[in-house]
Structure formats: C-alpha cells, structure tokens
C-alpha cells in the first residue's frame, strides 16, 4: 500500500538501551572478572604469575589505545556500524579467550577485547545520548548505573565463583550468548547516524595520542607494583608524557584534530570532564586501597576484603533512583556539591582508626559512598553534555572517557605511591600508610566539590515546541529517520 509507514518491531530508543546495557555490562564485567583467576591461569599454562598479569595489562592498555580514535570512527563510518563492529569483535575475542590453548593466544585475544572495549564505551554513550534529548537524559540514570557500577563490583566474586566451580574459561564464554544476542538486536533495532567528520583524518594526532595513552596506562598500572625506576616503566612514563604534551599542542593547533580539545573550553562540559577525572581518581583509589587497609587492620582474607566494598555497588544502584527524582528539582550544582562534600567526609571516616576494624561500619560507609558519590557522578555524567550538540557528541564522549580513564589510573597510582613502592599487594602490619592513602582520596573528592560550583543551577528543560511539528502519530524523538550528514 503506497504511503504506508512500516515501523520496526523494536522501537529504536528501546533497542539502544538494551544493546548499550548488554554491551557495557560485558565490558564492565571483563574489567574485573579475570583478577581472581590469574593464579589459576598461570598454573594451567605453567607460567609465573608475572606472565599471567599480562592478560590484564593487555586489556587495559589496548582499551586506552582505542579511546582517542573512537569519536572519529563513529562520525566517519556511523555510530551503529562502529558500535556493532566493536561488539562483534569483543564477542569473538571472548570466545577465543575461552578456547585459548596457551597464554600468548589468551593475551592477544584479551588485547582485542580491550581495543573493542575502548571503542564500545564512547560510541555506545554517543548512541544513547543522541537517542535522548537533554531534558530526557535524567531517565538514563537507571541505565548508566548498571554497567558502570554493578558489573565491575560483581566481577571479582563472580570470577572467583566461576573459576572455583567451573573453570576460568567460563569467565569469557559467558560473553558469547549475550554479545551475539545484542549484535542481532542492534542490527535490526538501531538507527544509523553518520555525522561526517570535517577534513581528513588527523594522522599526526593519531600517532601522538594513541601511543601516549597506551604508554601512560602501562606505566600507571605497573609503576606502583614493579617500581617507577624499572626501565620499562620509567621509559613508558617518560615517553608517554612527552607524546601526550605533543599531542595536546598538535590538537590545539590542528584545523581538523583527532580530538576536539576546544570542547573543554565549554564551561559546563569542561567542568564535567574535570569532575569525571577527579571523582574517578577518588573512587578508584579508595576501592583499590581500602581492601588492603581492611586486611591490614583485621587480617581478613582477600575475598572478605573484596566483599567488604560490595555494598558500594548497592548504594550506586539506589543513587540512580535519587538522581532521577532530585535532579529535575534541585539542578546539577545543588545536587552535586553537597553530595561530593558528604562523600569526602565518608572517605575520611574510613581512615579514622578503629573504623576499619568494625565490619558493619565498613559496610555502612561503603553503602554511603555508593549512594552519595554515585549521585554526584551520575549527575555530572547526565548534565555535562547539555551544551554539546549532536555533531560534537562523538568527540565529546571520547574526550570524557579519556579523562575519566586517566583519572582512575592516576588515583590508583597515587594511593599505591603513598602506601609505599612495590609491596602494594601485601598487607602490612602497620595500617598507617593505608589510612594516609584513604585521606588522599578524600581530598580528591573534596576538590571535586569546588569544580562542581561551575555546573549549571538549573536542570535541562524540554524545548518549547517539543515534537509539535511532527505529523499525527509520529514520535520524532523515539523513531526519527536515520540521521546522515555530510
């Protein structure tokens, strides 16, 4: 019948939410699920633990390498195509990891996972934020919190459970059915958006920024445990820093940069990005150091220490409900500043002598950290992109993820440095250095409260003529036609 409008069975916005959540849950889970199995993997392959650690190093370094080019790829080839391509690669690499006959194969497949994961996060967020206008993004708090908070927290206990009762191979096999289903749903449910980048690909920026992030991630990951003077770490830190400075200088001057650093000049987005880095440093730092303090104070096992921080994930889940209800009423600034100040106070309380010795106090404080800091983090993540238009969304997401990733790595490195050199994996008899490191994380979060003063007072408001020009029966926000520009 001519003129008949045929709609897909799955509404594009529902498909975006489902595919994004599935993909990010896989990515978030894989960032932590392998840690408890490293001893077993080393034993199965007859290799030392130091060699098995390259499984995680390969993932993290490759993830950092994928971030700089994610925005450009999404704009050039389409966010749907790049996202589903990365998700397919991640799923296939997961199967290869599970079937790996030797450690070298596992490390290479794990690097492919990391590279695909580095593309998934910013491109997936771009898909999500392009599907929902600013005034509707407060609804996304419940979606964003699951992969970013619950999955990484579930990783260690789930990894230990699967390794003990099945085998470490299932740490990767669990991704295959989920990834396959998500790819199929995305093929039929997602809409394409090709922004079309201006000018040619920034080859110089690529060869400066990509190795810079990879080298710095390697140095920050291994410097505290192996020593900053070890040749591989020292060279990576020095060369990565030089390349990063050169990359920034080039991006500022280039006509068509790989990373649009000019976006950071925007008051709201720039402040939100800085806040993302600072809060990631504080949160990742305290999640790294507090289990060590818990073991030093109580002589608890590593599993008990890991479970002690799990209530933080429960608090984060509740934070999604808080943001959804309070952000429209209070606005970003009034919601974020008090939340960060309370979070800093809770962090500091963890460092008070006698607190870590009480298991229920620890659980309660960890829950509060998830609730108040999660409220601030979600508010920043949702409101920080209010002033970013669709054309710049891919670039803005890439930059945001780079800043947050480096912030988390710096927070862990700072805490490890305070603890003292290369013995961060061993609980010392004296909990003093660990308490000092927790104080450092509290100071980082408190500094974030100052940055939060630059956030807007008011929450995003719907446009005055929202969809009023649409023909009868049309829902432009939900089912708009494929957006192709350039």
C-alpha positions as CSV (number, residue, x, y, z in Angstrom):
1,X,0.0,0.0,0.0
2,X,1.5,3.3,-1.0
3,X,2.2,5.8,1.7
4,X,2.1,3.1,4.4
5,X,4.7,3.7,7.0
6,X,6.4,0.5,8.2
7,X,7.9,0.7,11.6
8,X,10.4,-1.7,13.1
9,X,9.0,-4.0,15.7
10,X,11.5,-2.8,18.3
11,X,11.5,1.0,18.9
12,X,15.0,2.4,18.2
13,X,15.3,4.0,21.7
14,X,14.4,0.7,23.4
15,X,16.9,-1.1,21.2
16,X,19.6,1.5,22.1
17,X,19.0,1.0,25.8
18,X,19.0,-2.8,25.6
19,X,22.0,-3.1,23.3
20,X,24.0,-0.5,25.2
21,X,23.3,-2.1,28.6
22,X,24.2,-5.6,27.3
23,X,27.5,-4.4,25.7
24,X,28.6,-2.2,28.6
25,X,27.8,-5.0,31.2
26,X,30.1,-7.3,29.2
27,X,32.8,-4.6,29.1
28,X,32.4,-3.6,32.7
29,X,32.4,-7.2,34.0
30,X,35.5,-8.1,32.0
31,X,37.5,-5.2,33.5
32,X,37.5,-7.0,36.9
33,X,36.3,-10.6,36.5
34,X,39.7,-12.0,35.5
35,X,41.6,-10.8,38.5
36,X,40.7,-13.7,40.9
37,X,41.6,-16.2,38.2
38,X,45.2,-15.1,37.4
39,X,46.8,-17.6,39.8
40,X,44.8,-20.4,38.2
41,X,45.5,-19.3,34.6
42,X,49.2,-19.1,35.4
43,X,49.2,-22.6,36.9
44,X,47.2,-24.1,34.0
45,X,49.7,-22.8,31.5
46,X,52.7,-23.5,33.6
47,X,53.8,-19.8,33.6
48,X,54.7,-17.4,36.5
49,X,52.1,-15.0,37.9
50,X,54.0,-12.1,36.4
51,X,53.4,-13.5,33.0
52,X,49.7,-14.1,33.7
53,X,49.4,-10.5,34.7
54,X,49.9,-9.5,31.1
55,X,46.4,-10.8,30.5
56,X,45.1,-7.8,32.4
57,X,47.8,-5.4,31.1
58,X,47.0,-6.2,27.5
59,X,43.3,-5.5,28.1
60,X,43.8,-2.1,29.9
61,X,46.5,-0.8,27.5
62,X,44.5,-1.8,24.4
63,X,41.4,-0.2,25.9
64,X,43.3,3.1,26.4
65,X,44.6,2.9,22.8
66,X,41.1,2.6,21.4
67,X,39.7,5.7,23.1
68,X,41.3,8.5,21.0
69,X,40.0,7.3,17.7
70,X,36.5,6.2,18.8
71,X,34.8,9.6,18.2
72,X,36.3,10.0,14.7
73,X,35.4,6.4,13.7
74,X,31.8,6.9,14.9
75,X,31.4,10.2,13.0
76,X,33.1,8.8,9.8
77,X,31.6,5.4,9.5
78,X,28.4,5.7,11.6
79,X,27.8,5.0,15.3
80,X,25.7,1.9,14.6
81,X,28.3,0.4,12.3
82,X,31.3,1.1,14.6
83,X,29.5,0.1,17.8
84,X,28.2,-3.2,16.4
85,X,31.6,-3.9,14.7
86,X,33.3,-3.4,18.1
87,X,30.7,-5.5,19.9
88,X,31.2,-8.3,17.3
89,X,35.0,-8.2,17.8
90,X,34.6,-8.2,21.5
91,X,32.3,-11.3,21.4
92,X,34.6,-13.2,19.0
93,X,37.6,-12.3,21.1
94,X,35.8,-13.6,24.2
95,X,35.3,-17.0,22.6
96,X,38.9,-17.1,21.5
97,X,40.0,-16.2,25.1
98,X,37.9,-19.1,26.4
99,X,39.4,-21.5,23.9
100,X,43.0,-20.2,24.2
101,X,45.4,-23.1,24.1
102,X,48.3,-21.1,25.5
103,X,49.0,-17.8,27.4
104,X,50.2,-16.0,24.3
105,X,46.9,-16.6,22.5
106,X,45.0,-15.5,25.6
107,X,47.0,-12.3,25.8
108,X,46.4,-11.4,22.1
109,X,42.7,-12.1,22.3
110,X,42.5,-10.1,25.5
111,X,44.1,-7.2,23.8
112,X,41.5,-7.4,21.0
113,X,38.8,-7.4,23.7
114,X,40.4,-4.2,25.2
115,X,40.6,-2.4,21.9
116,X,37.0,-3.2,21.1
117,X,36.0,-2.2,24.6
118,X,37.8,1.2,24.2
119,X,35.5,1.8,21.2
120,X,32.4,0.5,22.8
121,X,32.1,2.9,25.7
122,X,32.3,6.3,24.0
123,X,30.5,5.2,20.8
124,X,27.8,3.5,22.9
125,X,27.3,6.6,25.1
126,X,27.1,8.6,21.9
127,X,24.3,6.3,20.6
128,X,22.5,6.6,23.9
129,X,22.8,10.4,24.2
130,X,21.8,11.1,20.6
131,X,18.6,9.0,21.1
132,X,17.6,11.0,24.2
133,X,17.5,14.9,24.2
134,X,19.0,16.6,27.2
135,X,15.7,17.0,29.2
136,X,15.1,13.3,28.9
137,X,18.5,12.0,29.9
138,X,17.7,12.0,33.6
139,X,15.8,8.8,32.8
140,X,19.1,7.2,31.8
141,X,20.4,7.1,35.4
142,X,19.0,3.7,35.9
143,X,20.6,2.5,32.6
144,X,24.0,4.0,33.2
145,X,24.5,2.7,36.7
146,X,24.2,-1.0,35.9
147,X,27.3,-1.4,33.6
148,X,29.3,1.3,35.3
149,X,28.8,0.3,38.9
150,X,27.2,-3.1,39.5
151,X,29.1,-5.1,36.9
152,X,32.6,-4.1,37.9
153,X,31.7,-4.8,41.5
154,X,30.2,-8.2,40.6
155,X,33.4,-9.1,38.7
156,X,35.7,-10.3,41.4
157,X,33.2,-12.5,43.3
158,X,31.7,-13.9,40.1
159,X,35.1,-14.5,38.7
160,X,36.1,-16.5,41.8
161,X,32.9,-18.4,41.8
162,X,33.2,-19.5,38.1
163,X,36.9,-20.3,38.4
164,X,36.3,-22.4,41.5
165,X,33.2,-24.3,40.5
166,X,33.6,-24.5,36.6
167,X,36.8,-23.2,35.1
168,X,38.4,-19.9,34.2
169,X,37.4,-20.4,30.6
170,X,33.8,-19.6,31.6
171,X,34.9,-16.1,32.5
172,X,34.9,-15.4,28.8
173,X,32.3,-17.9,27.5
174,X,29.6,-16.0,29.3
175,X,30.0,-13.1,26.9
176,X,29.3,-15.1,23.8
177,X,25.5,-15.6,24.0
178,X,25.0,-12.1,25.4
179,X,27.1,-10.5,22.8
180,X,25.5,-12.5,20.0
181,X,22.0,-11.5,21.1
182,X,23.0,-7.9,21.5
183,X,24.5,-7.7,18.0
184,X,21.4,-9.3,16.4
185,X,19.2,-6.9,18.3
186,X,21.3,-4.0,17.2
187,X,21.3,-4.9,13.5
188,X,17.5,-4.8,13.4
189,X,16.7,-2.2,16.1
190,X,19.4,0.5,16.0
191,X,19.3,3.5,13.6
192,X,22.4,4.7,11.9
193,X,23.9,8.2,12.4
194,X,26.8,9.3,10.2
195,X,27.9,12.8,11.2
196,X,30.7,13.1,8.6
197,X,34.0,14.4,10.2
198,X,35.4,17.6,8.8
199,X,38.5,17.3,6.7
200,X,41.0,14.5,6.5
201,X,41.9,12.0,9.2
202,X,44.4,13.5,11.7
203,X,47.2,11.1,11.2
204,X,49.7,13.1,13.3
205,X,47.3,13.3,16.1
206,X,46.6,9.6,16.0
207,X,50.3,8.7,16.2
208,X,50.8,11.0,19.1
209,X,47.7,10.5,21.2
210,X,47.3,6.7,20.8
211,X,50.7,5.6,22.0
212,X,50.7,8.3,24.6
213,X,47.6,6.9,26.3
214,X,48.8,3.3,26.0
215,X,52.3,4.0,27.4
216,X,50.8,6.1,30.3
217,X,48.3,3.4,31.1
218,X,51.1,0.8,31.2
219,X,53.3,3.0,33.5
220,X,50.5,3.9,35.9
221,X,49.4,0.2,36.1
222,X,52.8,-1.2,36.8
223,X,54.8,1.6,38.3
224,X,53.4,1.2,41.9
225,X,53.9,-2.6,41.9
226,X,57.1,-3.0,39.9
227,X,58.8,0.3,40.9
228,X,58.9,3.5,39.0
229,X,62.6,3.1,38.2
230,X,62.2,-0.2,36.4
231,X,63.4,0.5,32.8
232,X,60.1,-0.5,31.1
233,X,58.0,1.6,33.5
234,X,60.3,4.6,33.5
235,X,60.6,4.7,29.7
236,X,56.9,4.3,29.3
237,X,56.1,7.1,31.7
238,X,58.6,9.5,30.2
239,X,57.8,8.8,26.6
240,X,54.1,8.7,27.2
241,X,54.3,12.1,29.0
242,X,56.3,13.6,26.1
243,X,53.9,12.3,23.5
244,X,50.8,13.5,25.5
245,X,52.2,17.0,25.6
246,X,53.0,16.9,21.9
247,X,49.5,15.5,21.2
248,X,47.8,18.3,23.1
249,X,49.9,21.0,21.4
250,X,49.1,19.5,18.0
251,X,45.3,19.1,18.7
252,X,45.1,22.7,19.7
253,X,46.7,24.0,16.5
254,X,45.3,21.5,14.0
255,X,42.4,22.5,11.8
256,X,40.7,19.1,11.9
257,X,42.1,17.5,15.1
258,X,41.5,13.9,16.0
259,X,40.3,15.1,19.5
260,X,38.5,18.4,19.7
261,X,40.1,19.8,22.8
262,X,38.3,23.1,22.2
263,X,35.2,21.4,23.6
264,X,36.8,21.5,27.0
265,X,36.6,25.3,26.9
266,X,32.8,25.0,27.3
267,X,32.0,25.9,30.9
268,X,29.6,23.0,31.6
269,X,31.3,20.3,29.6
270,X,34.8,21.2,30.6
271,X,33.9,21.3,34.3
272,X,32.0,18.0,34.0
273,X,35.1,16.3,32.3
274,X,37.4,17.6,35.0
275,X,35.0,16.4,37.7
276,X,34.8,13.0,36.0
277,X,38.6,12.7,36.2
278,X,38.8,13.8,39.9
279,X,35.9,11.6,41.1
280,X,37.2,8.6,39.2
281,X,40.6,9.2,40.9
282,X,39.0,9.3,44.3
283,X,36.6,6.3,43.8
284,X,39.1,4.0,42.0
285,X,41.7,5.0,44.6
286,X,39.6,4.1,47.6
287,X,38.3,0.9,46.0
288,X,42.0,-0.1,45.5
289,X,43.4,0.9,48.8
290,X,40.6,0.2,51.3
291,X,40.6,-3.6,50.9
292,X,44.3,-3.5,51.7
293,X,43.6,-1.4,54.8
294,X,40.8,-3.9,55.7
295,X,43.3,-6.8,55.6
296,X,46.0,-4.8,57.5
297,X,43.5,-3.9,60.2
298,X,41.6,-7.2,60.6
299,X,43.9,-9.7,59.0
300,X,40.9,-10.6,56.7
301,X,41.2,-12.7,53.6
302,X,41.4,-11.2,50.1
303,X,37.8,-12.5,49.4
304,X,36.5,-10.9,52.6
305,X,38.2,-7.7,51.7
306,X,36.7,-7.7,48.3
307,X,33.2,-8.4,49.6
308,X,33.6,-5.5,52.1
309,X,33.4,-3.0,49.3
310,X,30.4,-4.6,47.6
311,X,27.8,-2.5,49.4
312,X,29.2,0.4,47.4
313,X,27.5,-1.1,44.3
314,X,24.2,-1.4,46.2
315,X,24.4,2.3,47.1
316,X,25.2,3.2,43.5
317,X,22.1,1.4,42.3
318,X,20.0,3.4,44.8
319,X,21.7,6.6,43.6
320,X,20.1,6.1,40.1
321,X,16.7,6.5,41.8
322,X,17.9,9.6,43.7
323,X,19.2,11.3,40.6
324,X,16.1,10.6,38.6
325,X,13.9,12.2,41.2
326,X,16.1,15.1,42.6
327,X,18.0,16.4,39.6
328,X,14.9,18.0,37.9
329,X,14.1,19.7,41.2
330,X,17.5,20.8,42.5
331,X,19.5,21.1,39.4
332,X,23.1,19.9,38.8
333,X,25.0,22.3,41.1
334,X,22.9,22.0,44.2
335,X,22.7,18.2,43.9
336,X,26.4,17.6,43.1
337,X,28.3,20.0,45.5
338,X,26.7,18.6,48.8
339,X,27.0,15.0,47.5
340,X,30.7,15.4,47.0
341,X,31.3,17.1,50.3
342,X,29.4,14.3,52.1
343,X,31.3,11.7,50.1
344,X,34.6,13.3,51.1
345,X,33.6,13.2,54.8
346,X,32.7,9.5,54.4
347,X,36.0,8.7,52.8
348,X,37.8,10.5,55.6
349,X,35.8,8.5,58.2
350,X,37.1,5.3,56.7
351,X,40.6,6.4,57.6
352,X,39.8,7.0,61.2
353,X,41.5,4.4,63.5
354,X,39.0,1.8,64.7
355,X,36.5,2.2,61.9
356,X,38.1,-0.4,59.5
357,X,38.1,-2.9,62.4
358,X,34.3,-2.9,62.5
359,X,32.9,-4.9,59.6
360,X,29.4,-3.4,59.9
361,X,30.7,0.2,60.0
362,X,32.7,-0.6,56.8
363,X,29.6,-1.9,55.1
364,X,27.5,1.1,56.0
365,X,30.1,3.6,54.9
366,X,30.7,1.8,51.6
367,X,27.0,1.9,51.0
368,X,27.0,5.6,51.7
369,X,29.9,6.1,49.3
370,X,28.0,4.4,46.6
371,X,24.9,6.5,47.3
372,X,26.3,10.0,47.6
373,X,29.3,9.7,45.3
374,X,27.1,7.8,42.8
375,X,24.6,10.6,42.9
376,X,27.3,13.2,42.1
377,X,28.9,11.0,39.3
378,X,25.6,10.3,37.6
379,X,24.5,14.0,37.8
380,X,27.8,15.1,36.2
381,X,27.5,12.4,33.5
382,X,24.0,13.4,32.6
383,X,24.2,17.2,32.8
384,X,27.7,17.6,31.5
385,X,26.6,17.1,27.9
386,X,23.7,19.6,27.9
387,X,25.5,22.1,25.8
388,X,27.0,19.6,23.4
389,X,25.2,19.4,20.1
390,X,24.7,16.1,18.1
391,X,27.6,17.0,15.7
392,X,30.1,17.0,18.6
393,X,28.6,14.3,20.7
394,X,31.0,11.6,19.5
395,X,34.1,13.7,20.1
396,X,32.8,14.9,23.5
397,X,32.2,11.3,24.6
398,X,35.6,10.2,23.6
399,X,37.3,13.0,25.5
400,X,35.1,12.4,28.5
401,X,36.1,8.7,28.6
402,X,39.8,9.5,28.2
403,X,39.8,11.9,31.1
404,X,37.9,9.5,33.3
405,X,40.1,6.6,32.4
406,X,43.3,8.5,33.1
407,X,41.8,9.9,36.3
408,X,41.1,6.4,37.7
409,X,44.6,5.2,36.8
410,X,46.1,8.3,38.5
411,X,44.1,7.7,41.6
412,X,45.2,4.1,42.0
413,X,48.8,5.1,41.2
414,X,48.7,7.9,43.8
415,X,47.4,5.6,46.5
416,X,49.9,2.9,45.7
417,X,52.7,5.5,45.9
418,X,51.5,6.6,49.4
419,X,51.4,3.0,50.5
420,X,55.0,2.6,49.5
421,X,56.7,1.2,46.5
422,X,56.5,-2.3,45.2
423,X,54.7,-4.0,48.1
424,X,51.1,-2.8,47.5
425,X,49.8,-6.3,47.1
426,X,50.9,-7.4,50.6
427,X,49.0,-6.3,53.7
428,X,51.5,-4.7,56.1
429,X,51.3,-4.9,59.8
430,X,51.0,-1.1,60.1
431,X,47.8,0.2,58.6
432,X,49.0,3.8,58.9
433,X,50.1,4.2,55.2
434,X,46.8,2.8,54.0
435,X,44.9,5.3,56.1
436,X,47.0,8.1,54.7
437,X,46.2,6.9,51.2
438,X,42.4,7.0,52.0
439,X,42.9,10.6,53.2
440,X,44.3,11.4,49.8
441,X,41.2,10.0,48.1
442,X,39.0,12.1,50.4
443,X,41.0,15.2,49.4
444,X,40.5,14.4,45.7
445,X,36.7,14.2,46.2
446,X,36.6,17.4,48.2
447,X,38.5,19.2,45.4
448,X,35.7,18.0,43.1
449,X,33.2,19.9,45.1
450,X,35.0,23.1,44.2
451,X,34.9,22.2,40.5
452,X,31.2,21.4,40.8
453,X,30.4,25.0,41.6
454,X,30.8,25.6,37.8
455,X,27.9,23.3,37.0
456,X,24.6,25.0,35.9
457,X,22.0,25.7,38.5
458,X,19.0,24.5,36.5
459,X,18.3,21.0,35.1
460,X,17.8,20.7,31.4
461,X,14.3,21.8,30.3
462,X,12.3,20.5,27.4
463,X,12.2,22.6,24.3
464,X,9.1,24.9,24.0
465,X,7.8,23.1,20.9
466,X,8.9,19.6,21.6
467,X,7.7,17.4,18.6
468,X,4.7,19.8,17.9
469,X,5.6,20.0,14.3
470,X,5.5,16.2,13.8
471,X,2.7,14.7,11.7
472,X,-0.1,12.9,13.6
473,X,1.1,9.6,15.1
474,X,4.7,10.4,14.7
475,X,7.2,10.3,17.6
476,X,10.3,12.0,16.3
477,X,12.3,11.7,19.5
478,X,11.7,8.0,19.5
479,X,11.6,6.9,15.9
480,X,13.3,9.6,13.9
481,X,14.7,8.6,10.5
482,X,18.4,7.7,10.1
483,X,20.4,10.9,10.6
484,X,23.0,11.1,7.9
485,X,25.1,14.3,7.5
486,X,27.9,15.1,5.1
